[in-house]
């Protein structure tokens, strides 16, 4: 899915001498109504061999949407069996970054909004962003967790 870059203003980057500190994106400053709506959203599992299972978001119409390239061995993460999902709020989104990659996921009552990008780009921008109905996101996430727990029966 080709989209124009979503440039963050304010950027959420503070400079201290030669160091930079990043903050989670502020969803209140984003044009959430303009995020593409994904109707055929799913959470897919990918076996990576040495690094175990990885998760990513896909759509039949749009292909691979976003993912967690640095979250190795998802199958061993105890948070998943406890019902955890990487969803924050508009005010306090779930946010992760590693090796120049970042993802932020915030939700309101109706939609989950996902941003993915390379956090070292200047100005700070996200190249992948979309929205999915919250109920669809939660069902897809729970389905992926069930497949992890019972790989041959789910």
MOTASUL-V95018 format. One record per residue. PSI is psi in degrees with one decimal (none if undefined). NEAR is the number of other C-alpha atoms within 10 Angstrom. D_CENTER is the distance of its C-alpha to the mean C-alpha in Angstrom with 1 decimal. Layout:
psi = <PSI:PSI>
near = <NEAR:NEAR>
d_center = <D_CENTER:D_CENTER>
This chain:
psi = <111.6:121.6:153.3:147.5:141.9:106.1:129.5:128.9:113.9:158.8:-25.6:15.4:128.2:139.3:132.8:95.7:-117.4:1.7:152.1:140.2:129.5:147.1:158.8:144.9:143.6:102.9:-21.9:-20.0:7.6:149.8:69.5:-32.2:-19.4:-5.0:133.1:135.2:127.8:117.5:-25.8:45.2:141.1:157.7:122.5:151.6:145.2:123.2:125.7:7.0:-112.0:-32.9:12.9:-152.4:144.9:157.5:145.5:163.6:137.0:165.6:137.9:-42.2:-31.7:-4.3:-152.1:127.4:-45.7:170.8:-167.6:74.5:-18.8:8.1:87.9:152.5:51.0:-35.1:-18.1:1.4:110.1:-21.0:-33.2:-41.2:-16.3:4.6:8.4:143.6:148.9:66.3:127.3:-164.0:175.8:-39.4:-31.5:76.6:154.5:137.5:133.3:146.4:149.1:138.2:49.1:9.0:146.5:152.1:142.1:136.4:116.8:154.8:151.2:-163.7:-28.7:-37.9:152.9:130.0:130.0:132.9:135.9:138.1:-174.1:111.5:-6.3:1.9:144.0:128.2:160.6:127.8:159.1:131.6:-17.4:127.5:145.5:170.7:146.4:144.8:138.0:-43.4:-36.6:-44.9:-49.4:-42.2:-41.5:-41.2:-47.3:-36.6:-41.9:-40.7:-39.8:-39.6:-33.3:-40.4:-33.1:72.4:-25.3:-12.3:-17.2:none>
near = <13:7:12:10:13:17:15:17:13:10:16:13:17:11:9:8:6:5:7:10:9:14:10:19:28:18:20:10:11:15:9:16:8:10:18:14:16:18:13:12:23:23:22:19:17:11:13:11:8:8:12:14:17:19:23:16:19:18:16:11:11:12:11:17:20:20:18:18:13:15:15:17:16:20:17:13:11:10:10:19:14:8:10:12:14:15:21:17:15:19:14:17:21:19:18:16:17:13:10:10:16:21:25:24:25:23:22:14:9:12:18:24:27:25:23:23:21:18:19:15:12:9:12:20:21:23:16:21:25:21:24:22:18:17:13:18:21:18:14:17:22:18:16:21:24:15:16:19:15:10:10:7:8:11>
d_center = <15.4:17.1:16.3:17.9:16.0:14.8:16.9:16.4:19.7:20.3:18.4:17.6:19.4:22.7:25.4:27.8:30.5:28.9:25.7:22.5:20.3:16.8:15.6:12.3:12.2:14.6:13.3:17.1:17.9:15.6:17.1:14.9:17.8:17.3:13.8:14.5:14.6:13.7:16.4:16.2:12.6:12.5:10.8:12.8:14.3:15.7:18.7:18.9:22.3:22.8:19.2:19.0:16.3:12.7:10.0:8.3:7.9:11.3:13.9:17.6:18.3:15.6:14.8:11.7:8.9:6.0:6.0:7.1:10.5:12.0:11.6:15.0:17.0:14.5:17.8:19.3:16.9:19.0:16.4:15.5:19.2:19.4:17.1:14.1:10.7:7.6:8.5:10.5:12.9:13.6:15.9:13.9:10.1:8.3:8.0:8.4:10.3:12.8:15.3:14.5:10.7:8.1:4.6:5.3:5.3:9.0:11.4:15.1:17.5:16.8:13.4:9.7:8.3:5.0:6.0:6.1:9.6:12.4:13.5:17.1:17.7:20.4:20.1:16.5:14.5:11.3:12.2:9.5:8.7:9.6:10.5:11.5:14.2:13.4:16.0:14.6:11.1:13.0:15.6:13.4:11.7:15.3:16.7:14.7:15.8:19.3:19.4:18.7:21.5:23.9:23.1:26.5:26.8:23.4>
